[in-house]
Amino acid sequence: FPAGFYHPNVYPSGTVCLSILNEEQDWRPAISLKQILLGVQELLNTPNPDSPAQEPAWRLYTKDRVAYEKKIREQTKRYANPDK
């Protein structure tokens, strides 16, 4: 993801915090591209509060879900319409 992507499980650098992508956790050579994409999609839809990668997004997600959803919708609009 681009640097600064706002999500509890995406580091400020844009790196995704997902166990199947981490060699020291659940990554295996047998994991398919489809499994990785589905894992990222699921993580975007359902953040994992037990594995935070950026504190501000994690805090908002765990403390004020309504405000978090609003901020995420705004981000989605920016990425869906980059020229606006």
trRosetta pair geometry for C-beta under 8 A, 3 or more apart (Angstrom, degrees):
i j d omega theta_ij theta_ji phi_ij phi_ji
1 5 3.8 -31 142 -12 130 164
1 7 7.5 60 56 21 177 129
1 10 5.3 -13 43 -154 145 142
1 14 4.3 -156 77 -156 65 84
1 15 8.0 -121 37 -24 85 11
1 16 6.8 102 -4 -62 106 87
2 5 5.5 124 63 -51 66 99
2 14 5.5 -126 125 -104 9 129
3 12 6.5 29 -162 154 79 64
3 13 5.8 -38 -111 -152 89 31
3 14 4.9 -74 -72 -36 46 107
4 12 6.6 22 -80 -161 41 72
4 14 7.7 -6 22 -66 46 87
5 10 4.9 -45 93 122 111 150
5 14 5.7 86 8 -115 116 71
5 75 7.6 102 -154 -174 63 138
6 10 7.8 86 117 63 6 120
6 54 7.7 -114 -138 87 49 148
6 56 7.7 -63 -139 97 95 109
6 57 5.2 163 -175 -88 72 122
6 71 6.3 -89 130 144 150 114
6 72 7.0 -144 100 -94 108 64
6 75 5.4 -144 46 -78 113 154
7 10 4.1 60 64 13 108 111
7 44 6.8 -55 -131 -121 147 66
7 47 6.5 -169 -177 -98 85 119
7 53 7.8 19 98 56 78 115
7 54 7.4 92 74 36 45 120
7 57 5.5 93 131 171 6 160
7 72 7.6 74 -93 -111 77 106
8 47 4.3 81 47 -173 120 141
8 48 7.4 -158 104 61 117 49
8 49 6.5 -31 156 -100 159 55
8 52 5.3 -72 -178 -123 91 78
8 53 6.7 116 150 32 44 77
8 54 6.6 -141 -136 55 32 77
8 57 4.5 -148 -70 117 54 102
8 58 4.1 103 -136 -84 101 66
8 61 4.8 -55 -51 9 133 153
8 62 8.0 101 -108 -29 146 90
9 16 6.6 29 132 -163 92 69
9 17 4.5 -127 -170 60 75 99
9 18 6.9 75 159 -63 126 73
9 43 5.4 -99 82 180 150 117
9 47 5.4 -179 -10 -145 108 86
9 48 5.6 67 -78 40 135 88
9 51 6.1 43 -116 98 102 96
9 52 7.0 -106 -83 -127 56 33
9 53 5.1 82 -156 3 30 115
10 14 6.5 -15 177 -147 108 30
10 15 7.1 159 -161 79 64 37
10 16 5.6 -33 -106 -103 77 57
10 17 6.8 -149 -81 7 25 85
10 53 5.7 -175 65 80 11 140
10 54 6.7 -20 80 -3 58 120
10 57 7.7 14 47 52 83 164
11 14 6.9 -35 75 33 78 22
11 15 4.5 4 37 57 120 90
11 16 7.8 -122 9 -60 82 12
11 17 6.4 109 -39 -44 86 100
11 53 4.4 -96 -67 170 61 116
11 54 6.2 142 -134 -53 32 93
12 54 5.6 119 -52 -102 76 121
15 53 7.5 -147 88 -166 82 143
16 21 6.1 77 86 31 103 162
16 40 6.1 -43 -144 -117 165 100
16 43 7.0 103 -167 95 116 156
16 53 7.8 -130 -161 -40 29 169
17 48 7.9 -126 105 60 102 117
17 51 5.5 -172 137 143 120 107
17 52 7.6 54 74 145 163 15
17 53 3.8 -172 -18 -64 137 124
18 21 4.7 66 75 11 94 111
18 22 7.2 179 87 -16 47 93
18 39 5.6 115 -177 142 139 118
18 40 6.5 -82 -52 -85 163 66
18 43 5.6 -92 -94 -56 113 158
19 22 5.5 -65 -147 34 38 113
19 25 4.1 -106 -155 127 85 140
19 26 4.1 55 140 17 103 117
19 27 7.7 -152 149 -37 55 68
19 51 7.5 -108 -48 -110 92 165
20 25 7.7 -85 -60 97 24 106
20 26 4.9 -50 -86 97 54 110
20 27 5.8 108 -178 -86 42 60
20 28 8.0 -53 -148 17 81 74
20 31 5.6 154 -176 -135 112 158
20 35 6.8 -119 171 134 158 106
20 36 6.4 -154 114 -104 123 70
20 39 5.3 -100 40 -120 137 173
21 27 6.1 26 -170 -80 8 114
21 36 6.9 88 -77 -137 92 105
21 39 7.8 -179 -32 105 94 140
22 25 4.1 44 86 22 116 108
22 26 6.9 61 59 34 86 66
22 27 5.7 -165 73 -21 33 111
23 27 4.9 -56 -91 57 41 136
24 27 8.0 39 19 25 32 107
27 31 6.5 -91 -150 9 58 143
28 31 5.3 119 63 -25 76 94
31 35 5.0 -117 -168 80 82 136
31 36 6.2 92 145 -54 113 90
32 35 4.7 103 56 3 77 99
32 36 7.2 -138 100 -2 45 85
33 36 5.6 -54 -151 36 36 113
33 37 6.3 33 154 -16 68 106
34 37 5.9 -57 -146 39 29 108
34 38 6.2 27 156 -16 65 109
35 38 5.8 -55 -143 40 29 110
35 39 6.2 34 154 -23 63 108
36 39 5.6 -56 -149 35 29 114
36 40 6.5 27 154 -16 65 104
37 40 5.8 -52 -146 36 32 109
37 41 6.2 34 154 -19 65 107
38 41 5.6 -53 -145 38 32 114
38 42 6.2 33 155 -19 65 106
39 42 5.8 -54 -146 37 29 110
39 43 6.3 29 154 -19 63 107
40 43 5.6 -55 -147 37 31 113
40 44 6.4 34 153 -21 65 103
41 44 5.8 -53 -151 32 30 111
41 45 6.5 20 154 -10 64 109
42 45 5.8 -62 -149 44 32 106
42 46 5.9 -31 172 39 71 103
43 46 6.9 -79 -124 68 21 63
43 47 6.6 52 -178 -108 65 44
43 48 6.6 -44 -132 -11 89 99
44 47 7.9 8 -142 -68 16 71
47 57 7.9 -150 -129 143 159 109
47 58 7.9 -161 156 -107 139 64
47 61 5.6 -52 72 -155 150 158
48 51 4.6 13 109 36 121 102
49 52 6.8 4 -161 -60 45 92
49 58 6.6 122 -138 -153 70 89
49 61 6.4 -160 -94 112 99 119
49 62 5.3 108 -138 -81 132 107
52 55 6.6 73 151 -89 136 45
52 57 7.8 168 -150 79 98 85
52 58 3.6 10 -127 -90 129 152
53 58 7.7 154 38 -50 45 117
54 57 4.9 53 87 24 106 108
54 58 6.4 170 85 -14 51 95
55 58 5.6 -63 -140 42 29 112
55 59 5.9 30 165 -24 68 108
56 59 5.9 -55 -146 34 27 111
56 60 6.5 20 160 -12 63 107
57 60 6.0 -57 -147 40 31 106
57 61 6.1 33 155 -21 66 110
57 68 7.5 94 -163 -135 66 104
58 61 5.7 -59 -146 38 28 113
58 62 6.2 11 162 -7 65 112
59 62 6.3 -67 -145 44 25 100
59 63 5.7 -5 169 4 66 122
60 63 6.3 -70 -128 51 23 94
60 64 5.7 -53 -160 57 65 92
60 67 5.8 -106 -164 100 106 106
60 68 4.5 147 132 -83 98 91
60 71 6.7 10 142 22 157 148
61 65 6.8 39 -161 -103 45 66
61 68 4.6 106 -91 -125 53 157
64 67 4.1 17 126 26 119 116
64 68 6.2 148 94 -21 68 87
65 68 5.3 -54 -145 37 34 117
65 69 6.2 36 157 -21 68 103
66 69 5.9 -53 -149 34 28 109
66 70 6.6 30 151 -20 62 105
67 70 5.6 -52 -150 34 34 114
67 71 6.4 32 153 -18 66 105
68 71 5.9 -58 -151 37 30 109
68 72 6.3 28 154 -17 66 109
69 72 5.7 -56 -145 39 31 112
69 73 6.3 35 155 -22 65 104
70 73 5.8 -54 -150 33 29 111
70 74 6.6 30 151 -18 63 105
71 74 5.7 -53 -152 34 33 113
71 75 6.5 33 150 -18 65 105
72 75 5.6 -52 -148 36 34 112
72 76 6.3 40 151 -24 65 103
73 76 5.5 -51 -148 33 32 116
73 77 6.6 35 153 -20 63 102
74 77 5.8 -53 -153 33 32 112
74 78 6.7 33 149 -20 63 104
75 78 5.6 -54 -153 33 35 114
75 79 6.5 23 155 -9 68 107
76 79 6.1 -62 -147 43 30 102
76 80 5.9 28 156 -19 68 113
77 80 5.7 -56 -137 40 28 110
77 81 6.1 -20 174 27 65 107
77 84 7.9 -63 154 77 91 130
78 81 7.0 -82 -140 62 18 73
78 82 7.1 54 162 -101 60 53
78 84 7.8 -133 -123 75 49 90
79 82 6.6 9 -145 -69 32 88
81 84 4.2 5 136 17 117 119
